[in-house]
Amino acid sequence: MKKEIEIELPVIVLNEKAYVESAGNRGLELAEICDSVATERGVSIVVCPQQVDLARVASASSIKIPCFAQHVDAVEPGSQTGFVTLESVKEAGAIGSLVNHSEHRLKIADIDFIVTKAASLNLLTIVCTNNIAVSTAVAELKPYAVAIEPPELIGSGRSVSKVDPAIVADTVKEVKRVDENCLVLCGAGVTNGEDVRAALELGADGVLLASGVVKAQDPRAVLLDLVSGL
Ligand code: G3P
């Protein structure tokens, strides 16, 4: 029986996306690297496997860290084809989901449906946003967390916490003004411990990242550097 898992802060959330490097067994191996670094260094890491690997990774005996889905659809269970329901994400063993990632945008009504229903299912939601106005609006929906990610920096290797520190600091300020309990993560271009430290100094509760680890020659080495910033 997997022990009750919570997200400790600060946290590093690895979004495995749909990269070839994170498909199938490679996705499980990346999650195992996250798990071993989290255990070894006593830090908080969450992994978001590819959708088709979610149940397999979340239920693997080698994985004790929390898993999140990369996306859920705003649909009820039933006669739906190819959609992912919150209930199925919970059944798969995830404790939450990313929502509205810039690579999978949703309407505000869908975000509201997902955040509200996730809360009723005791699932956590990390809602991705692209600017301060959207972050402020999303905070009104009471998600578990907002993750500010300027799309133009995603995959760039140029960290939002260095390139645009104001968007991080101002998102923290505005989101906490709306809901002091809502966490704020930041992402896009985060690739090393310095980037992580800078994000935390700006008031973020953690970071969301992908390519710096998934596409690395040595994902473990990169992750060890990233957690040095926590
Ligand atoms: O979900 C996080 C992701 O969008 C950031 O991408 O590759 O810049 O770390 P990356």
py3Dmol code that shows the C-alpha trace and the ligand (Angstrom):
import py3Dmol

protein = """\
ATOM      1  CA  MET A   1       0.000   0.000   0.000  1.00  0.00           C
ATOM      2  CA  LYS A   2       1.589   3.265  -1.097  1.00  0.00           C
ATOM      3  CA  LYS A   3       2.000   5.599   1.851  1.00  0.00           C
ATOM      4  CA  GLU A   4      -0.170   8.731   1.849  1.00  0.00           C
ATOM      5  CA  ILE A   5       1.869  11.160  -0.263  1.00  0.00           C
ATOM      6  CA  GLU A   6       1.871  14.916   0.090  1.00  0.00           C
ATOM      7  CA  ILE A   7       3.770  17.602  -1.758  1.00  0.00           C
ATOM      8  CA  GLU A   8       6.418  19.107   0.428  1.00  0.00           C
ATOM      9  CA  LEU A   9       7.685  22.578  -0.494  1.00  0.00           C
ATOM     10  CA  PRO A  10       9.707  23.805  -2.201  1.00  0.00           C
ATOM     11  CA  VAL A  11       9.083  21.390  -5.055  1.00  0.00           C
ATOM     12  CA  ILE A  12      10.508  20.546  -8.462  1.00  0.00           C
ATOM     13  CA  VAL A  13       7.826  19.312 -10.888  1.00  0.00           C
ATOM     14  CA  LEU A  14       9.159  17.403 -13.899  1.00  0.00           C
ATOM     15  CA  ASN A  15       6.806  17.457 -16.889  1.00  0.00           C
ATOM     16  CA  GLU A  16       7.950  14.587 -19.123  1.00  0.00           C
ATOM     17  CA  LYS A  17       5.823  15.963 -22.016  1.00  0.00           C
ATOM     18  CA  ALA A  18       5.594  13.825 -25.187  1.00  0.00           C
ATOM     19  CA  TYR A  19       9.313  13.584 -25.940  1.00  0.00           C
ATOM     20  CA  VAL A  20      10.731  10.406 -27.488  1.00  0.00           C
ATOM     21  CA  GLU A  21      13.162  10.491 -24.526  1.00  0.00           C
ATOM     22  CA  SER A  22      10.291  10.105 -22.044  1.00  0.00           C
ATOM     23  CA  ALA A  23       8.154   7.492 -23.806  1.00  0.00           C
ATOM     24  CA  GLY A  24       7.494   4.027 -22.347  1.00  0.00           C
ATOM     25  CA  ASN A  25      10.384   2.533 -20.350  1.00  0.00           C
ATOM     26  CA  ARG A  26      12.397   5.743 -20.682  1.00  0.00           C
ATOM     27  CA  GLY A  27       9.579   7.591 -18.925  1.00  0.00           C
ATOM     28  CA  LEU A  28       9.652   5.125 -16.042  1.00  0.00           C
ATOM     29  CA  GLU A  29      13.464   5.374 -15.873  1.00  0.00           C
ATOM     30  CA  LEU A  30      13.240   9.183 -15.670  1.00  0.00           C
ATOM     31  CA  ALA A  31      10.687   8.854 -12.865  1.00  0.00           C
ATOM     32  CA  GLU A  32      13.003   6.422 -11.047  1.00  0.00           C
ATOM     33  CA  ILE A  33      15.851   8.927 -11.331  1.00  0.00           C
ATOM     34  CA  CYS A  34      13.551  11.591  -9.822  1.00  0.00           C
ATOM     35  CA  ASP A  35      12.585   9.177  -7.055  1.00  0.00           C
ATOM     36  CA  SER A  36      16.148   8.247  -6.179  1.00  0.00           C
ATOM     37  CA  VAL A  37      17.352  11.878  -6.167  1.00  0.00           C
ATOM     38  CA  ALA A  38      14.364  12.908  -4.011  1.00  0.00           C
ATOM     39  CA  THR A  39      15.156  10.146  -1.514  1.00  0.00           C
ATOM     40  CA  GLU A  40      18.931  10.644  -1.570  1.00  0.00           C
ATOM     41  CA  ARG A  41      18.780  14.423  -1.113  1.00  0.00           C
ATOM     42  CA  GLY A  42      15.589  14.572   1.013  1.00  0.00           C
ATOM     43  CA  VAL A  43      13.899  16.967  -1.427  1.00  0.00           C
ATOM     44  CA  SER A  44      10.441  17.199  -2.989  1.00  0.00           C
ATOM     45  CA  ILE A  45      10.068  16.144  -6.623  1.00  0.00           C
ATOM     46  CA  VAL A  46       6.837  15.442  -8.529  1.00  0.00           C
ATOM     47  CA  VAL A  47       6.798  13.688 -11.896  1.00  0.00           C
ATOM     48  CA  CYS A  48       4.256  14.045 -14.735  1.00  0.00           C
ATOM     49  CA  PRO A  49       4.681  10.980 -16.996  1.00  0.00           C
ATOM     50  CA  GLN A  50       3.232  10.754 -20.482  1.00  0.00           C
ATOM     51  CA  GLN A  51      -0.528  10.125 -20.269  1.00  0.00           C
ATOM     52  CA  VAL A  52      -0.359   6.534 -21.538  1.00  0.00           C
ATOM     53  CA  ASP A  53       2.331   5.724 -18.922  1.00  0.00           C
ATOM     54  CA  LEU A  54       0.649   7.410 -15.940  1.00  0.00           C
ATOM     55  CA  ALA A  55      -0.844   4.315 -14.275  1.00  0.00           C
ATOM     56  CA  ARG A  56       2.262   2.259 -14.910  1.00  0.00           C
ATOM     57  CA  VAL A  57       4.590   4.861 -13.377  1.00  0.00           C
ATOM     58  CA  ALA A  58       2.310   5.827 -10.486  1.00  0.00           C
ATOM     59  CA  SER A  59       1.825   2.197  -9.475  1.00  0.00           C
ATOM     60  CA  ALA A  60       5.451   1.102  -9.935  1.00  0.00           C
ATOM     61  CA  SER A  61       6.941  -0.266  -6.701  1.00  0.00           C
ATOM     62  CA  SER A  62      10.064   1.805  -7.425  1.00  0.00           C
ATOM     63  CA  ILE A  63       8.114   5.077  -7.400  1.00  0.00           C
ATOM     64  CA  LYS A  64       7.230   6.666  -4.067  1.00  0.00           C
ATOM     65  CA  ILE A  65       7.207  10.311  -5.207  1.00  0.00           C
ATOM     66  CA  PRO A  66       3.886  11.919  -6.234  1.00  0.00           C
ATOM     67  CA  CYS A  67       2.734  11.636  -9.844  1.00  0.00           C
ATOM     68  CA  PHE A  68       0.590  14.173 -11.693  1.00  0.00           C
ATOM     69  CA  ALA A  69      -1.161  13.857 -15.040  1.00  0.00           C
ATOM     70  CA  GLN A  70      -0.022  16.336 -17.696  1.00  0.00           C
ATOM     71  CA  HIS A  71      -3.626  17.137 -18.600  1.00  0.00           C
ATOM     72  CA  VAL A  72      -7.221  16.212 -17.816  1.00  0.00           C
ATOM     73  CA  ASP A  73     -10.348  16.893 -19.848  1.00  0.00           C
ATOM     74  CA  ALA A  74     -13.394  18.768 -18.581  1.00  0.00           C
ATOM     75  CA  VAL A  75     -15.734  15.807 -19.092  1.00  0.00           C
ATOM     76  CA  GLU A  76     -17.745  13.500 -16.861  1.00  0.00           C
ATOM     77  CA  PRO A  77     -17.150   9.751 -17.106  1.00  0.00           C
ATOM     78  CA  GLY A  78     -19.328   8.004 -19.676  1.00  0.00           C
ATOM     79  CA  SER A  79     -19.751   7.958 -23.401  1.00  0.00           C
ATOM     80  CA  GLN A  80     -16.584   9.934 -24.185  1.00  0.00           C
ATOM     81  CA  THR A  81     -13.898   8.792 -26.614  1.00  0.00           C
ATOM     82  CA  GLY A  82     -10.239   9.490 -26.130  1.00  0.00           C
ATOM     83  CA  PHE A  83     -10.741  11.878 -23.225  1.00  0.00           C
ATOM     84  CA  VAL A  84      -9.036  11.664 -19.821  1.00  0.00           C
ATOM     85  CA  THR A  85     -11.353  12.115 -16.820  1.00  0.00           C
ATOM     86  CA  LEU A  86     -10.332  13.210 -13.336  1.00  0.00           C
ATOM     87  CA  GLU A  87     -11.701   9.908 -12.033  1.00  0.00           C
ATOM     88  CA  SER A  88      -9.364   7.947 -14.335  1.00  0.00           C
ATOM     89  CA  VAL A  89      -6.380  10.052 -13.249  1.00  0.00           C
ATOM     90  CA  LYS A  90      -7.222   9.228  -9.628  1.00  0.00           C
ATOM     91  CA  GLU A  91      -7.683   5.550 -10.453  1.00  0.00           C
ATOM     92  CA  ALA A  92      -4.287   5.598 -12.148  1.00  0.00           C
ATOM     93  CA  GLY A  93      -2.712   6.631  -8.841  1.00  0.00           C
ATOM     94  CA  ALA A  94      -1.939  10.265  -9.597  1.00  0.00           C
ATOM     95  CA  ILE A  95      -2.545  12.859  -6.873  1.00  0.00           C
ATOM     96  CA  GLY A  96      -3.279  15.662  -9.293  1.00  0.00           C
ATOM     97  CA  SER A  97      -2.877  17.130 -12.764  1.00  0.00           C
ATOM     98  CA  LEU A  98      -1.337  19.983 -14.656  1.00  0.00           C
ATOM     99  CA  VAL A  99      -4.129  22.046 -16.241  1.00  0.00           C
ATOM    100  CA  ASN A 100      -4.081  24.480 -19.170  1.00  0.00           C
ATOM    101  CA  HIS A 101      -0.434  23.986 -20.091  1.00  0.00           C
ATOM    102  CA  SER A 102       0.511  26.418 -22.875  1.00  0.00           C
ATOM    103  CA  GLU A 103       0.906  23.348 -25.106  1.00  0.00           C
ATOM    104  CA  HIS A 104      -2.633  22.194 -24.214  1.00  0.00           C
ATOM    105  CA  ARG A 105      -4.710  25.325 -23.622  1.00  0.00           C
ATOM    106  CA  LEU A 106      -8.280  25.171 -22.211  1.00  0.00           C
ATOM    107  CA  LYS A 107     -11.206  27.571 -21.972  1.00  0.00           C
ATOM    108  CA  ILE A 108     -11.695  29.275 -18.590  1.00  0.00           C
ATOM    109  CA  ALA A 109     -15.000  27.365 -18.150  1.00  0.00           C
ATOM    110  CA  ASP A 110     -13.115  24.076 -18.556  1.00  0.00           C
ATOM    111  CA  ILE A 111     -10.445  25.148 -16.084  1.00  0.00           C
ATOM    112  CA  ASP A 112     -13.196  26.037 -13.609  1.00  0.00           C
ATOM    113  CA  PHE A 113     -14.872  22.630 -14.105  1.00  0.00           C
ATOM    114  CA  ILE A 114     -11.575  20.773 -13.604  1.00  0.00           C
ATOM    115  CA  VAL A 115     -10.408  22.753 -10.555  1.00  0.00           C
ATOM    116  CA  THR A 116     -13.812  22.452  -8.849  1.00  0.00           C
ATOM    117  CA  LYS A 117     -14.267  18.758  -9.569  1.00  0.00           C
ATOM    118  CA  ALA A 118     -10.636  17.937  -8.709  1.00  0.00           C
ATOM    119  CA  ALA A 119     -11.164  19.441  -5.258  1.00  0.00           C
ATOM    120  CA  SER A 120     -14.218  17.235  -4.747  1.00  0.00           C
ATOM    121  CA  LEU A 121     -12.102  14.198  -5.669  1.00  0.00           C
ATOM    122  CA  ASN A 122      -9.238  15.303  -3.432  1.00  0.00           C
ATOM    123  CA  LEU A 123      -6.962  15.818  -6.441  1.00  0.00           C
ATOM    124  CA  LEU A 124      -4.525  18.718  -6.697  1.00  0.00           C
ATOM    125  CA  THR A 125      -4.452  21.075  -9.700  1.00  0.00           C
ATOM    126  CA  ILE A 126      -1.457  23.049 -10.965  1.00  0.00           C
ATOM    127  CA  VAL A 127      -2.945  25.507 -13.471  1.00  0.00           C
ATOM    128  CA  CYS A 128      -0.439  26.859 -15.992  1.00  0.00           C
ATOM    129  CA  THR A 129      -0.648  30.522 -16.973  1.00  0.00           C
ATOM    130  CA  ASN A 130       1.189  32.802 -19.399  1.00  0.00           C
ATOM    131  CA  ASN A 131       0.952  36.250 -17.769  1.00  0.00           C
ATOM    132  CA  ILE A 132      -0.041  38.077 -14.598  1.00  0.00           C
ATOM    133  CA  ALA A 133      -3.633  38.840 -15.649  1.00  0.00           C
ATOM    134  CA  VAL A 134      -4.335  35.175 -16.421  1.00  0.00           C
ATOM    135  CA  SER A 135      -2.620  34.111 -13.183  1.00  0.00           C
ATOM    136  CA  THR A 136      -4.834  36.504 -11.221  1.00  0.00           C
ATOM    137  CA  ALA A 137      -8.000  35.307 -12.959  1.00  0.00           C
ATOM    138  CA  VAL A 138      -7.081  31.646 -12.432  1.00  0.00           C
ATOM    139  CA  ALA A 139      -6.370  32.269  -8.731  1.00  0.00           C
ATOM    140  CA  GLU A 140     -10.059  33.235  -8.365  1.00  0.00           C
ATOM    141  CA  LEU A 141     -10.916  29.601  -9.249  1.00  0.00           C
ATOM    142  CA  LYS A 142      -8.987  28.366  -6.174  1.00  0.00           C
ATOM    143  CA  PRO A 143      -6.581  25.857  -7.751  1.00  0.00           C
ATOM    144  CA  TYR A 144      -3.924  24.162  -5.626  1.00  0.00           C
ATOM    145  CA  ALA A 145      -1.259  26.104  -7.518  1.00  0.00           C
ATOM    146  CA  VAL A 146      -0.649  28.478 -10.385  1.00  0.00           C
ATOM    147  CA  ALA A 147       2.432  27.885 -12.562  1.00  0.00           C
ATOM    148  CA  ILE A 148       3.511  30.975 -14.494  1.00  0.00           C
ATOM    149  CA  GLU A 149       5.291  30.017 -17.725  1.00  0.00           C
ATOM    150  CA  PRO A 150       5.977  32.558 -20.470  1.00  0.00           C
ATOM    151  CA  PRO A 151       5.523  30.373 -23.585  1.00  0.00           C
ATOM    152  CA  GLU A 152       8.347  32.057 -25.488  1.00  0.00           C
ATOM    153  CA  LEU A 153      10.868  30.786 -22.896  1.00  0.00           C
ATOM    154  CA  ILE A 154       9.661  27.173 -22.886  1.00  0.00           C
ATOM    155  CA  GLY A 155      12.413  24.884 -24.157  1.00  0.00           C
ATOM    156  CA  SER A 156      14.768  27.843 -24.546  1.00  0.00           C
ATOM    157  CA  GLY A 157      17.171  27.047 -21.729  1.00  0.00           C
ATOM    158  CA  ARG A 158      16.763  30.735 -20.712  1.00  0.00           C
ATOM    159  CA  SER A 159      15.152  30.622 -17.282  1.00  0.00           C
ATOM    160  CA  VAL A 160      12.092  32.747 -16.521  1.00  0.00           C
ATOM    161  CA  SER A 161      13.557  33.430 -13.067  1.00  0.00           C
ATOM    162  CA  LYS A 162      16.576  35.108 -14.695  1.00  0.00           C
ATOM    163  CA  VAL A 163      15.130  36.530 -17.926  1.00  0.00           C
ATOM    164  CA  ASP A 164      11.898  37.937 -16.473  1.00  0.00           C
ATOM    165  CA  PRO A 165      12.079  37.952 -12.650  1.00  0.00           C
ATOM    166  CA  ALA A 166       9.312  40.554 -12.449  1.00  0.00           C
ATOM    167  CA  ILE A 167       6.705  38.211 -13.928  1.00  0.00           C
ATOM    168  CA  VAL A 168       7.512  35.693 -11.199  1.00  0.00           C
ATOM    169  CA  ALA A 169       7.555  38.191  -8.313  1.00  0.00           C
ATOM    170  CA  ASP A 170       4.426  39.995  -9.556  1.00  0.00           C
ATOM    171  CA  THR A 171       2.550  36.739 -10.113  1.00  0.00           C
ATOM    172  CA  VAL A 172       3.354  35.701  -6.540  1.00  0.00           C
ATOM    173  CA  LYS A 173       2.107  39.069  -5.269  1.00  0.00           C
ATOM    174  CA  GLU A 174      -1.121  39.125  -7.293  1.00  0.00           C
ATOM    175  CA  VAL A 175      -2.018  35.455  -6.767  1.00  0.00           C
ATOM    176  CA  LYS A 176      -1.452  35.666  -3.009  1.00  0.00           C
ATOM    177  CA  ARG A 177      -3.578  38.854  -2.936  1.00  0.00           C
ATOM    178  CA  VAL A 178      -6.461  36.841  -4.435  1.00  0.00           C
ATOM    179  CA  ASP A 179      -5.855  33.607  -2.506  1.00  0.00           C
ATOM    180  CA  GLU A 180      -3.081  33.503   0.062  1.00  0.00           C
ATOM    181  CA  ASN A 181      -3.283  29.680   0.114  1.00  0.00           C
ATOM    182  CA  CYS A 182      -2.657  29.258  -3.603  1.00  0.00           C
ATOM    183  CA  LEU A 183       0.889  28.117  -4.340  1.00  0.00           C
ATOM    184  CA  VAL A 184       2.873  29.731  -7.136  1.00  0.00           C
ATOM    185  CA  LEU A 185       5.347  27.785  -9.263  1.00  0.00           C
ATOM    186  CA  CYS A 186       7.258  29.137 -12.209  1.00  0.00           C
ATOM    187  CA  GLY A 187       8.641  27.408 -15.285  1.00  0.00           C
ATOM    188  CA  ALA A 188      10.152  27.773 -18.728  1.00  0.00           C
ATOM    189  CA  GLY A 189      13.865  27.501 -19.394  1.00  0.00           C
ATOM    190  CA  VAL A 190      14.753  26.309 -15.861  1.00  0.00           C
ATOM    191  CA  THR A 191      17.841  24.136 -16.251  1.00  0.00           C
ATOM    192  CA  ASN A 192      20.096  24.439 -13.193  1.00  0.00           C
ATOM    193  CA  GLY A 193      20.313  24.990  -9.447  1.00  0.00           C
ATOM    194  CA  GLU A 194      20.935  28.704  -9.891  1.00  0.00           C
ATOM    195  CA  ASP A 195      17.653  29.060 -11.812  1.00  0.00           C
ATOM    196  CA  VAL A 196      15.825  27.207  -9.021  1.00  0.00           C
ATOM    197  CA  ARG A 197      17.413  29.338  -6.280  1.00  0.00           C
ATOM    198  CA  ALA A 198      16.493  32.524  -8.152  1.00  0.00           C
ATOM    199  CA  ALA A 199      12.867  31.360  -8.473  1.00  0.00           C
ATOM    200  CA  LEU A 200      12.584  30.656  -4.746  1.00  0.00           C
ATOM    201  CA  GLU A 201      14.162  34.019  -3.907  1.00  0.00           C
ATOM    202  CA  LEU A 202      11.421  35.645  -6.017  1.00  0.00           C
ATOM    203  CA  GLY A 203       8.810  33.998  -3.801  1.00  0.00           C
ATOM    204  CA  ALA A 204       7.929  30.938  -5.887  1.00  0.00           C
ATOM    205  CA  ASP A 205       7.060  27.712  -4.054  1.00  0.00           C
ATOM    206  CA  GLY A 206       8.798  25.644  -6.700  1.00  0.00           C
ATOM    207  CA  VAL A 207       9.525  25.180 -10.377  1.00  0.00           C
ATOM    208  CA  LEU A 208       8.029  23.319 -13.326  1.00  0.00           C
ATOM    209  CA  LEU A 209      10.483  22.029 -15.954  1.00  0.00           C
ATOM    210  CA  ALA A 210      10.924  19.571 -18.777  1.00  0.00           C
ATOM    211  CA  SER A 211      13.632  19.633 -21.453  1.00  0.00           C
ATOM    212  CA  GLY A 212      16.580  20.400 -19.152  1.00  0.00           C
ATOM    213  CA  VAL A 213      16.119  16.954 -17.610  1.00  0.00           C
ATOM    214  CA  VAL A 214      14.216  14.898 -20.218  1.00  0.00           C
ATOM    215  CA  LYS A 215      16.601  15.754 -23.095  1.00  0.00           C
ATOM    216  CA  ALA A 216      19.794  15.732 -21.010  1.00  0.00           C
ATOM    217  CA  GLN A 217      22.679  13.374 -21.785  1.00  0.00           C
ATOM    218  CA  ASP A 218      22.771  12.683 -18.030  1.00  0.00           C
ATOM    219  CA  PRO A 219      19.346  13.458 -16.490  1.00  0.00           C
ATOM    220  CA  ARG A 220      20.542  12.429 -13.023  1.00  0.00           C
ATOM    221  CA  ALA A 221      23.430  14.911 -13.077  1.00  0.00           C
ATOM    222  CA  VAL A 222      21.107  17.714 -14.164  1.00  0.00           C
ATOM    223  CA  LEU A 223      18.563  16.826 -11.487  1.00  0.00           C
ATOM    224  CA  LEU A 224      21.249  16.781  -8.776  1.00  0.00           C
ATOM    225  CA  ASP A 225      22.284  20.277  -9.869  1.00  0.00           C
ATOM    226  CA  LEU A 226      18.656  21.470  -9.922  1.00  0.00           C
ATOM    227  CA  VAL A 227      17.928  20.216  -6.388  1.00  0.00           C
ATOM    228  CA  SER A 228      21.046  21.993  -5.116  1.00  0.00           C
ATOM    229  CA  GLY A 229      18.954  25.139  -5.561  1.00  0.00           C
ATOM    230  CA  LEU A 230      16.184  24.021  -3.229  1.00  0.00           C
TER     231      LEU A 230
END
"""
ligand_1 = """\
10
G3P
O 5.768 22.308 -18.074
C 7.036 22.876 -17.988
C 7.571 23.194 -19.315
O 6.636 23.851 -20.127
C 8.863 23.959 -19.268
O 9.593 23.508 -20.356
O 11.582 22.604 -21.431
O 11.526 25.009 -20.697
O 11.684 23.191 -18.984
P 11.183 23.596 -20.357
"""
view = py3Dmol.view(width=600, height=400)
view.addModel(protein, "pdb")
view.setStyle({"model": 0}, {"cartoon": {"style": "trace"}})
view.addModel(ligand_1, "xyz")
view.setStyle({"model": 1}, {"stick": {}})
view.zoomTo()
view.show()
